[in-house]
Amino acid sequence: MLDTTQSDAAPQQDEPRGCLFALSQPPLMIFLAVIGCLLLTAALHDLLWL
């Protein structure tokens, strides 16, 4: 059975968070999705209509 008790070696709150934590934030993901859609739209426009 899985042990769910709190241990004394719990991570401290002062530890720096990595890039994956930053990418999991909704505002950043929305911004990156909008930029990606704009780049995709521009690329498709250049390929298909120009």
Secondary structure, 3 states (H helix, E strand, C coil): CCCCCCCCCCCCCCCCCCHHHHHCCHHHHHHHHHHHHHHHHHHHHHHHCC
